[in-house]
Amino acid sequence: MNYPLAISVYVGIMIAVLHGAWLVAALGGLFFSFRYGALALVPLAFLLDGYMGAFHGIPMMSIGATLWYALCELIRVRFKLL
C-alpha cells in the first residue's frame, strides 16, 4: 500500500467536502474505494457529519458512506466469483 498517496487522497476528499466541491470529493472517494477499500470512508463521513452539525437531523454522509461500503463489498465479491 502506498501510504503517502492514500493519506493525500483521504485528506483531499475531506478538504473537497469542506469546500463544497462534491464532484471532486465523489471522484476521490471512488478512486479511494477501489484502490484502498471503502471502509475508511465511513469514519471520515461520520466526522464530517459531526463537524457540519448533521446529527441534529439525518446524517446523510454517514448513511451514504455506509451504503457505499456495502455496495463496494458486494461488487468485490461478485468480481471474485467470475
CORVENSUL-V18848 format. One record per helix or strand. SS is the DSSP state (helix for helix, strand for strand). FROM is the first residue (numbers start at 1). TO is the last residue. If there is no record, write none. Layout:
ss = [SS;SS]
from = [FROM;FROM]
to = [TO;TO]
//
This chain:
ss = [helix;helix;helix;helix;helix]
from = [3;22;39;54;60]
to = [19;36;52;56;81]
//
